[in-house]
Amino acid sequence: MSENVGMSDCCLSGKVHQGQTAGREDEIGGLATYISEPKNQSKAKTIIFISDVFGYKFPNVRLLADEYAKAGFYAYVPDFHQGDSLPVSFLEVIEPPLKTKETLSLVDKAKNAAMVPATLGPWLAKHREGVSRPLIDGFVNAVRMTPGTNKIGAVGFCWGGRYAILQAHGQDKSGKGSDIGGVDAAYACHPSLVAVPADFDPVEKPLSLAMGTKDTLLDQGTVGKIQDLMAKKTEVPHEIRLYEEQVHGFALRSDWSSDADKKAMDEAAQQGIEWFSKYLS
């Protein structure tokens, strides 16, 4: 794993966004899935969202999927946690609004801090790579076999960001005459728990990365190693964009009341849309 990657309250921080979603729920590949369709209903450019620890019902990820659909992508947000995502209430408990946070006693702050490893530790163990990656690979296969599907992209956030990177490794041979997983392009926003260089060495598909300079789960030393490593992969299209003063989770859970944070989130969304428009065409 990357250096200094511990479990932080940043992983559970952010804001729940308000808005009316435009998609629907269905079952795809055995998983409950939120689906947002473009106006022409074309599946030619398909995006699979790999959510953060708050899962596929988190309003923010559904609203963002709707934005991708408006841009012409067929968007899937599957329940890769199989009904076991962390409750959204942790956003307020672990990282309350600044005004509230300033009034908390040292005891309350310590109590909140203690909840992070107590909550994330068991959850991460339950949803470890050996459990989650086969689900994601299987979903990619199910989508690839869906009539009308042409190229597939994966966008991941936080916990899901690492799995988007793994999908950029391309298809793995199962040894049984079929290919497993692998997308045509990927976009990872503030990925957590990444292994450097192990997660990046095998990347062979176009990969875009969005990271904040204040991300406590992805320190600048590790970001520098990723930049150096990807720079050597001259045959693989890639980009790494750093968002000044942005913390972990900014691309999905930014505070819309802050102009700077809202701008960063909007720009991160546009980064992904432009990336997939180029590499899924």
Residue frames as qw, qx, qy, qz and C-alpha x, y, z in Angstrom:
[[0.000, 0.886, 0.463, 0.000, 0.00, 0.00, 0.00],
 [0.297, 0.723, -0.071, 0.619, 1.05, 3.61, -0.37],
 [0.410, -0.026, -0.543, 0.732, 2.84, 5.22, 2.50],
 [0.080, 0.097, 0.368, -0.921, 0.88, 7.06, 5.20],
 [0.492, -0.206, -0.502, -0.681, -2.43, 5.58, 4.08],
 [0.005, 0.114, 0.855, -0.506, -4.31, 5.13, 7.30],
 [0.098, -0.637, -0.731, -0.223, -7.99, 5.32, 8.02],
 [0.129, -0.039, -0.170, 0.976, -8.97, 8.95, 8.36],
 [0.253, 0.586, 0.577, -0.510, -12.14, 10.88, 9.06],
 [0.194, 0.458, -0.375, -0.782, -11.58, 12.37, 5.59],
 [0.055, -0.034, -0.934, -0.352, -12.79, 9.08, 4.15],
 [0.074, -0.566, -0.818, 0.078, -16.18, 9.73, 5.76],
 [0.052, -0.509, -0.203, 0.835, -16.38, 13.48, 5.33],
 [0.053, 0.135, 0.581, 0.801, -18.42, 15.63, 2.99],
 [0.391, 0.218, 0.254, -0.857, -21.94, 16.78, 2.19],
 [0.367, 0.389, 0.842, 0.068, -25.10, 15.10, 0.98],
 [0.043, 0.087, -0.326, -0.941, -26.39, 16.94, -2.09],
 [0.441, 0.456, 0.575, -0.517, -30.00, 17.80, -2.78],
 [0.286, 0.358, -0.502, -0.734, -31.71, 17.26, -6.11],
 [0.836, 0.209, 0.288, -0.417, -34.17, 15.15, -8.03],
 [0.344, -0.284, 0.819, 0.359, -32.62, 12.09, -9.64],
 [0.565, 0.418, -0.232, -0.672, -33.69, 11.19, -13.17],
 [0.298, 0.289, -0.888, -0.196, -32.82, 7.49, -13.37],
 [0.863, -0.199, -0.116, -0.450, -34.35, 4.19, -12.33],
 [0.397, -0.460, 0.782, -0.138, -33.40, 1.05, -10.45],
 [0.885, 0.236, -0.275, -0.291, -33.08, -2.38, -12.04],
 [0.773, -0.414, 0.470, 0.103, -31.09, -5.58, -11.57],
 [0.606, 0.701, -0.369, -0.077, -28.05, -6.03, -13.80],
 [0.530, 0.405, -0.705, 0.241, -25.71, -8.99, -13.52],
 [0.643, -0.361, -0.651, 0.177, -27.38, -10.02, -10.28],
 [0.328, -0.218, -0.368, 0.842, -26.79, -6.64, -8.61],
 [0.056, 0.873, 0.446, -0.190, -29.26, -3.89, -7.78],
 [0.465, 0.026, 0.261, 0.846, -28.30, -0.99, -10.05],
 [0.173, 0.787, 0.225, -0.548, -29.22, 2.64, -10.56],
 [0.523, 0.256, 0.559, 0.590, -29.42, 3.40, -14.28],
 [0.144, 0.769, 0.110, -0.613, -29.42, 6.81, -15.90],
 [0.643, 0.357, 0.563, 0.377, -29.92, 6.89, -19.65],
 [0.123, -0.237, 0.246, 0.932, -28.96, 9.52, -22.22],
 [0.497, 0.406, 0.127, -0.756, -31.73, 11.15, -24.23],
 [0.599, 0.382, -0.531, -0.462, -31.15, 8.82, -27.19],
 [0.890, -0.258, 0.279, -0.251, -30.92, 5.76, -24.86],
 [0.732, 0.523, -0.431, 0.072, -27.74, 4.65, -26.67],
 [0.833, -0.514, 0.177, 0.103, -25.43, 2.23, -24.84],
 [0.739, 0.575, -0.152, 0.317, -22.57, 2.90, -27.26],
 [0.260, 0.497, -0.488, 0.669, -20.66, 4.84, -24.57],
 [0.731, -0.540, -0.387, -0.152, -21.29, 3.18, -21.22],
 [0.079, 0.571, -0.547, 0.607, -19.97, 4.27, -17.81],
 [0.731, -0.397, -0.552, 0.058, -19.88, 2.06, -14.71],
 [0.183, -0.758, 0.290, -0.555, -19.72, 4.01, -11.46],
 [0.699, -0.146, -0.620, 0.325, -17.82, 2.39, -8.59],
 [0.313, -0.857, -0.127, -0.389, -19.02, 4.29, -5.56],
 [0.057, 0.519, -0.629, 0.575, -17.33, 5.24, -2.33],
 [0.110, -0.033, -0.923, 0.367, -18.17, 3.54, 0.98],
 [0.378, 0.236, 0.404, -0.799, -21.64, 5.15, 0.98],
 [0.420, 0.196, 0.883, 0.071, -22.74, 3.05, -1.93],
 [0.132, 0.261, 0.676, 0.677, -25.06, 3.17, -4.88],
 [0.135, -0.772, -0.616, -0.081, -27.99, 4.80, -3.06],
 [0.341, -0.479, -0.127, 0.799, -25.93, 7.82, -2.03],
 [0.357, 0.848, 0.333, -0.209, -27.74, 10.79, -3.66],
 [0.065, -0.800, 0.362, 0.474, -24.49, 12.42, -4.78],
 [0.304, -0.221, 0.823, 0.426, -23.36, 9.53, -6.96],
 [0.388, 0.542, 0.743, 0.060, -26.80, 9.21, -8.56],
 [0.183, 0.917, 0.130, -0.330, -26.96, 12.92, -9.34],
 [0.145, -0.646, 0.573, 0.484, -23.49, 12.72, -10.87],
 [0.406, 0.119, 0.863, 0.277, -24.53, 9.70, -12.96],
 [0.348, 0.783, 0.494, -0.146, -27.42, 11.83, -14.24],
 [0.036, 0.859, -0.234, -0.454, -24.91, 14.48, -15.34],
 [0.269, -0.310, 0.804, 0.430, -22.96, 11.89, -17.32],
 [0.407, 0.460, 0.786, 0.068, -26.22, 10.71, -18.91],
 [0.240, 0.892, 0.187, -0.334, -26.98, 14.29, -19.96],
 [0.046, -0.722, 0.528, 0.446, -23.56, 14.31, -21.64],
 [0.694, 0.417, -0.425, -0.404, -24.52, 11.25, -23.72],
 [0.177, 0.311, -0.922, 0.148, -23.31, 8.33, -21.61],
 [0.781, -0.326, -0.419, -0.330, -25.33, 5.33, -20.47],
 [0.016, -0.545, 0.625, -0.559, -24.60, 5.26, -16.73],
 [0.790, -0.302, -0.529, -0.076, -24.76, 2.32, -14.34],
 [0.153, -0.584, 0.558, -0.570, -24.32, 2.66, -10.56],
 [0.749, -0.125, -0.640, -0.115, -24.27, -0.92, -9.20],
 [0.636, -0.672, 0.208, -0.317, -24.56, -2.01, -5.58],
 [0.628, 0.403, -0.630, 0.215, -21.12, -3.55, -5.27],
 [0.121, -0.351, 0.691, -0.621, -21.56, -3.53, -1.47],
 [0.427, -0.235, -0.846, -0.217, -24.61, -5.80, -1.76],
 [0.491, -0.706, -0.386, -0.334, -26.74, -3.81, 0.66],
 [0.732, -0.495, -0.243, 0.401, -23.91, -3.20, 3.13],
 [0.340, 0.594, -0.047, 0.728, -22.81, 0.37, 2.35],
 [0.284, -0.212, -0.517, 0.779, -22.02, 2.66, 5.27],
 [0.017, 0.811, 0.580, -0.074, -24.96, 4.85, 6.33],
 [0.286, 0.670, 0.120, 0.675, -24.93, 8.44, 5.09],
 [0.480, -0.857, -0.145, -0.120, -25.47, 9.57, 8.70],
 [0.787, -0.299, 0.001, 0.539, -21.73, 9.07, 9.25],
 [0.401, 0.549, 0.134, 0.721, -21.08, 12.16, 7.16],
 [0.261, -0.803, -0.026, -0.535, -22.52, 14.33, 9.92],
 [0.822, -0.568, -0.028, 0.038, -21.25, 12.25, 12.84],
 [0.824, -0.091, 0.086, 0.552, -17.65, 11.93, 11.70],
 [0.342, 0.031, 0.155, 0.926, -17.23, 15.27, 9.94],
 [0.057, 0.788, 0.567, -0.232, -19.94, 17.73, 11.02],
 [0.291, 0.863, 0.148, 0.386, -20.25, 21.23, 9.53],
 [0.474, 0.331, -0.349, 0.738, -17.38, 23.52, 10.53],
 [0.302, -0.549, 0.148, -0.765, -19.55, 25.66, 12.83],
 [0.885, -0.371, -0.105, -0.259, -20.74, 22.55, 14.65],
 [0.852, 0.124, -0.329, 0.387, -17.25, 21.10, 14.76],
 [0.226, 0.508, -0.327, 0.765, -15.89, 24.23, 16.43],
 [0.533, -0.512, 0.171, -0.651, -18.37, 23.82, 19.31],
 [0.912, -0.121, -0.389, -0.048, -17.56, 20.17, 20.01],
 [0.552, -0.746, 0.364, -0.082, -15.80, 19.32, 23.24],
 [0.108, 0.580, -0.804, -0.082, -12.53, 17.42, 23.24],
 [0.490, -0.025, 0.837, -0.242, -14.43, 14.36, 24.48],
 [0.705, 0.543, 0.311, -0.333, -16.86, 14.53, 21.55],
 [0.427, 0.749, -0.454, -0.228, -14.03, 15.02, 19.07],
 [0.136, -0.420, 0.896, -0.050, -12.18, 12.03, 20.52],
 [0.625, 0.200, 0.687, -0.312, -15.34, 9.95, 20.38],
 [0.669, 0.671, 0.015, -0.318, -15.87, 10.82, 16.71],
 [0.231, 0.696, -0.668, -0.126, -12.23, 10.08, 15.90],
 [0.361, -0.238, 0.888, -0.157, -12.48, 6.67, 17.57],
 [0.731, 0.376, 0.425, -0.379, -15.47, 5.78, 15.39],
 [0.474, 0.680, -0.420, -0.368, -13.41, 5.91, 12.21],
 [0.172, 0.371, -0.911, -0.056, -11.28, 2.75, 12.66],
 [0.392, 0.089, 0.816, -0.415, -14.13, 1.05, 14.51],
 [0.649, 0.540, 0.253, -0.473, -16.40, 1.63, 11.52],
 [0.521, 0.687, -0.407, -0.301, -14.05, 1.42, 8.55],
 [0.142, -0.473, 0.869, -0.009, -11.83, -1.43, 9.73],
 [0.523, 0.137, 0.823, -0.174, -14.47, -4.19, 9.79],
 [0.614, 0.670, 0.191, -0.372, -16.17, -2.79, 6.68],
 [0.312, 0.730, -0.549, -0.261, -12.97, -2.79, 4.64],
 [0.257, -0.280, 0.925, -0.025, -12.20, -6.34, 5.75],
 [0.596, 0.362, 0.660, -0.279, -15.65, -7.50, 4.69],
 [0.607, 0.770, 0.144, -0.134, -15.35, -5.74, 1.32],
 [0.430, -0.569, 0.541, 0.446, -11.74, -6.67, 0.62],
 [0.283, 0.513, -0.553, -0.592, -10.39, -7.09, -2.89],
 [0.027, -0.064, 0.989, 0.127, -10.97, -10.85, -2.93],
 [0.244, 0.516, 0.759, -0.314, -14.68, -10.20, -2.42],
 [0.258, 0.757, 0.164, -0.578, -15.25, -6.96, -4.33],
 [0.043, 0.500, -0.596, -0.627, -13.14, -7.37, -7.43],
 [0.149, 0.150, 0.942, 0.261, -14.97, -10.49, -8.70],
 [0.219, 0.693, 0.603, -0.328, -18.26, -8.61, -8.31],
 [0.140, 0.766, -0.145, -0.610, -16.94, -5.67, -10.32],
 [0.069, -0.300, 0.811, 0.498, -15.36, -7.90, -12.98],
 [0.218, 0.349, 0.911, 0.034, -18.59, -9.86, -13.28],
 [0.241, 0.774, 0.372, -0.452, -20.64, -6.70, -13.69],
 [0.074, 0.623, -0.455, -0.632, -18.31, -5.44, -16.42],
 [0.125, -0.038, 0.930, 0.343, -18.78, -8.76, -18.22],
 [0.239, 0.570, 0.762, -0.193, -22.57, -8.56, -17.87],
 [0.200, 0.799, 0.066, -0.563, -22.60, -5.03, -19.30],
 [0.033, -0.468, 0.670, 0.575, -20.26, -5.98, -22.13],
 [0.136, 0.169, 0.947, 0.236, -22.72, -8.71, -23.18],
 [0.274, 0.630, 0.506, -0.521, -25.66, -6.29, -23.14],
 [0.496, 0.529, 0.528, 0.442, -26.93, -5.65, -26.69],
 [0.141, 0.938, 0.173, 0.264, -25.97, -2.20, -27.95],
 [0.519, -0.793, 0.190, 0.256, -22.98, -1.82, -25.65],
 [0.676, 0.665, -0.199, 0.248, -19.82, -0.74, -27.44],
 [0.460, 0.365, -0.511, 0.628, -17.12, 0.77, -25.23],
 [0.633, -0.674, -0.380, -0.011, -17.12, 0.79, -21.43],
 [0.209, 0.577, -0.405, 0.677, -15.56, 3.20, -18.96],
 [0.626, -0.512, -0.547, 0.217, -15.23, 2.94, -15.19],
 [0.019, 0.660, -0.220, 0.718, -15.24, 5.91, -12.84],
 [0.686, -0.392, -0.572, 0.219, -14.48, 5.34, -9.17],
 [0.157, -0.791, 0.146, -0.572, -14.44, 7.45, -6.03],
 [0.457, -0.613, 0.527, -0.373, -12.39, 6.93, -2.86],
 [0.659, -0.157, 0.731, -0.085, -12.78, 3.19, -2.12],
 [0.768, 0.507, 0.389, -0.049, -14.07, 2.74, -5.65],
 [0.251, 0.889, -0.323, -0.206, -11.25, 4.80, -7.14],
 [0.313, -0.487, 0.803, 0.141, -8.75, 2.00, -6.67],
 [0.632, 0.228, 0.740, -0.012, -11.05, -0.47, -8.40],
 [0.526, 0.825, 0.064, -0.197, -11.37, 1.88, -11.38],
 [0.019, 0.764, -0.621, -0.176, -7.57, 1.80, -11.62],
 [0.491, -0.172, 0.853, 0.031, -7.60, -2.01, -11.47],
 [0.675, 0.552, 0.470, -0.140, -10.13, -2.09, -14.31],
 [0.340, 0.875, -0.266, -0.220, -7.63, -0.09, -16.38],
 [0.433, -0.438, 0.765, 0.189, -5.34, -3.13, -16.24],
 [0.481, 0.271, -0.624, -0.554, -7.43, -4.57, -19.06],
 [0.901, -0.117, -0.126, -0.398, -9.01, -7.99, -19.23],
 [0.321, -0.473, 0.812, -0.123, -7.64, -10.89, -17.20],
 [0.588, 0.142, -0.716, -0.348, -7.67, -14.32, -18.77],
 [0.751, -0.357, 0.279, -0.481, -9.74, -16.73, -16.73],
 [0.140, -0.350, 0.924, 0.067, -8.09, -19.80, -18.21],
 [0.466, 0.306, 0.807, -0.196, -11.50, -21.06, -19.25],
 [0.337, 0.366, 0.655, 0.568, -11.69, -19.46, -22.65],
 [0.026, -0.881, -0.396, -0.257, -13.22, -16.15, -21.58],
 [0.318, 0.365, -0.253, 0.838, -11.99, -12.78, -20.43],
 [0.408, -0.654, -0.581, 0.261, -12.76, -11.25, -17.04],
 [0.223, -0.836, -0.188, 0.464, -13.40, -7.58, -16.36],
 [0.438, -0.142, 0.343, 0.819, -11.38, -4.78, -17.86],
 [0.293, 0.839, 0.358, -0.288, -12.72, -1.55, -19.34],
 [0.625, 0.577, 0.214, 0.481, -11.72, 0.63, -22.28],
 [0.199, 0.547, -0.204, 0.788, -10.90, 3.71, -20.18],
 [0.550, -0.555, -0.570, 0.253, -10.97, 4.64, -16.50],
 [0.003, 0.676, -0.121, 0.727, -11.17, 7.69, -14.27],
 [0.624, -0.377, -0.591, 0.346, -10.25, 7.54, -10.58],
 [0.128, -0.788, 0.026, -0.601, -11.15, 10.37, -8.21],
 [0.270, -0.637, 0.543, -0.476, -9.14, 10.60, -4.98],
 [0.847, -0.026, -0.522, -0.096, -8.54, 6.83, -4.83],
 [0.478, -0.671, 0.457, -0.337, -7.83, 5.39, -1.39],
 [0.797, -0.292, 0.527, -0.042, -5.78, 2.41, -0.23],
 [0.749, 0.624, -0.213, -0.065, -3.85, 2.24, -3.48],
 [0.821, -0.336, 0.299, 0.352, -0.68, 0.17, -3.76],
 [0.395, 0.887, -0.232, -0.051, 2.21, 1.95, -5.43],
 [0.238, 0.356, -0.481, -0.765, 3.63, 0.74, -7.74],
 [0.260, 0.083, 0.961, 0.037, 1.61, -2.51, -7.82],
 [0.398, 0.630, 0.587, -0.317, -1.73, -0.97, -8.81],
 [0.290, 0.838, -0.092, -0.453, -0.22, 1.25, -11.51],
 [0.240, -0.432, 0.765, 0.412, 2.42, -0.92, -13.19],
 [0.361, 0.217, 0.881, 0.215, -0.16, -3.09, -15.02],
 [0.352, 0.699, 0.284, -0.554, -2.25, -0.15, -16.30],
 [0.366, -0.003, 0.683, 0.632, -2.69, -0.51, -20.06],
 [0.122, 0.708, 0.625, 0.305, -5.90, 1.41, -20.74],
 [0.097, 0.571, 0.004, 0.815, -6.39, 5.22, -20.76],
 [0.512, -0.535, -0.579, 0.342, -6.42, 6.41, -17.15],
 [0.003, 0.680, -0.019, 0.733, -7.34, 9.82, -15.74],
 [0.526, -0.361, -0.608, 0.472, -6.74, 10.74, -12.10],
 [0.134, -0.757, -0.059, -0.637, -8.17, 13.60, -10.01],
 [0.667, -0.316, -0.514, 0.438, -6.60, 14.23, -6.61],
 [0.203, -0.949, -0.099, -0.222, -6.69, 16.98, -4.01],
 [0.416, 0.552, -0.478, 0.542, -3.57, 18.57, -2.58],
 [0.324, -0.447, 0.516, -0.655, -5.03, 18.28, 0.94],
 [0.883, -0.086, -0.347, -0.305, -6.00, 14.60, 0.71],
 [0.412, -0.618, 0.614, -0.268, -4.89, 12.90, 3.94],
 [0.894, 0.001, 0.439, -0.087, -5.36, 9.45, 2.40],
 [0.791, 0.437, 0.183, 0.388, -3.11, 10.17, -0.57],
 [0.371, -0.784, 0.077, 0.492, -0.16, 12.26, 0.55],
 [0.393, 0.867, -0.194, -0.240, 1.84, 14.35, -1.89],
 [0.232, -0.548, 0.783, 0.184, 4.82, 12.03, -1.67],
 [0.556, 0.184, 0.810, 0.015, 2.71, 9.16, -2.93],
 [0.514, 0.793, 0.230, -0.235, 1.15, 11.38, -5.61],
 [0.087, 0.810, -0.501, -0.293, 4.66, 12.21, -6.79],
 [0.384, -0.235, 0.881, 0.146, 5.50, 8.50, -7.09],
 [0.580, 0.509, 0.627, -0.106, 2.34, 7.93, -9.13],
 [0.353, 0.884, -0.074, -0.296, 3.23, 10.85, -11.40],
 [0.091, -0.644, 0.712, 0.265, 6.74, 9.49, -11.96],
 [0.489, 0.017, 0.871, 0.044, 5.49, 5.99, -12.62],
 [0.554, 0.657, 0.489, -0.148, 2.78, 7.02, -15.09],
 [0.187, 0.862, -0.277, -0.381, 5.18, 9.37, -16.89],
 [0.227, -0.411, 0.836, 0.284, 7.22, 6.31, -17.88],
 [0.495, 0.337, 0.801, -0.002, 4.16, 4.67, -19.45],
 [0.082, 0.410, -0.285, -0.862, 4.45, 6.68, -22.64],
 [0.133, -0.087, -0.845, -0.511, 2.35, 4.18, -24.58],
 [0.162, -0.561, -0.803, 0.121, -0.66, 4.58, -22.27],
 [0.065, -0.613, -0.169, -0.769, -2.80, 7.75, -22.48],
 [0.501, -0.523, -0.585, 0.365, -3.05, 9.24, -19.01],
 [0.027, 0.666, -0.047, 0.744, -3.54, 12.47, -17.12],
 [0.498, -0.422, -0.595, 0.469, -3.15, 13.48, -13.50],
 [0.036, -0.684, -0.112, -0.719, -4.85, 16.64, -12.29],
 [0.387, -0.248, -0.619, 0.637, -4.24, 18.06, -8.83],
 [0.187, -0.785, -0.383, -0.450, -6.96, 20.23, -7.30],
 [0.241, 0.341, -0.438, 0.796, -5.53, 22.86, -4.98],
 [0.252, -0.202, 0.488, -0.811, -6.77, 22.90, -1.36],
 [0.781, -0.100, -0.270, -0.553, -9.18, 20.00, -1.99],
 [0.432, -0.373, 0.757, -0.318, -9.56, 17.17, 0.51],
 [0.049, 0.010, 0.987, 0.153, -10.39, 13.49, 0.10],
 [0.196, 0.522, 0.813, -0.164, -13.83, 13.01, -1.39],
 [0.077, 0.479, 0.017, -0.874, -14.07, 16.42, -3.08],
 [0.160, 0.096, -0.673, -0.716, -15.21, 15.10, -6.48],
 [0.348, -0.367, -0.823, -0.259, -18.30, 13.47, -4.97],
 [0.437, -0.652, -0.586, 0.201, -18.95, 15.08, -1.60],
 [0.280, 0.172, -0.092, 0.940, -17.90, 18.73, -1.90],
 [0.015, -0.602, -0.551, 0.578, -19.81, 21.38, 0.03],
 [0.303, 0.603, 0.521, 0.523, -21.93, 23.20, -2.55],
 [0.188, -0.948, -0.238, 0.096, -22.17, 26.23, -0.25],
 [0.432, -0.623, 0.329, 0.563, -18.46, 26.85, -0.90],
 [0.560, 0.767, -0.109, -0.293, -17.83, 28.39, -4.32],
 [0.078, 0.657, -0.739, -0.124, -14.29, 26.99, -4.45],
 [0.419, -0.102, 0.894, -0.120, -15.38, 23.47, -3.50],
 [0.665, 0.533, 0.425, -0.304, -18.34, 23.51, -5.89],
 [0.415, 0.787, -0.355, -0.286, -16.05, 24.71, -8.69],
 [0.104, -0.480, 0.869, 0.061, -13.58, 21.89, -8.01],
 [0.555, 0.162, 0.791, -0.199, -16.36, 19.30, -8.04],
 [0.620, 0.694, 0.163, -0.327, -17.79, 20.67, -11.29],
 [0.274, 0.750, -0.560, -0.220, -14.36, 20.67, -12.90],
 [0.309, -0.278, 0.909, -0.033, -13.72, 17.10, -11.74],
 [0.655, 0.408, 0.583, -0.255, -17.01, 16.01, -13.33],
 [0.529, 0.796, -0.123, -0.270, -16.05, 17.75, -16.56],
 [0.078, -0.615, 0.771, 0.145, -12.63, 16.10, -16.43],
 [0.492, 0.014, 0.868, -0.060, -14.27, 12.69, -16.49],
 [0.614, 0.639, 0.370, -0.278, -16.80, 13.58, -19.17],
 [0.346, 0.821, -0.368, -0.265, -14.08, 14.93, -21.45],
 [0.229, -0.456, 0.856, 0.084, -11.85, 11.91, -20.82],
 [0.538, 0.205, 0.814, -0.084, -14.54, 9.40, -21.69],
 [0.543, 0.754, 0.131, -0.345, -15.76, 11.45, -24.64],
 [0.207, 0.747, -0.582, -0.246, -12.27, 11.11, -26.08],
 [0.026, -0.383, 0.923, 0.026, -11.53, 7.47, -25.27],
 [0.472, 0.233, 0.815, -0.243, -14.94, 5.81, -25.57],
 [0.513, 0.626, -0.037, -0.587, -15.69, 7.28, -29.00]]
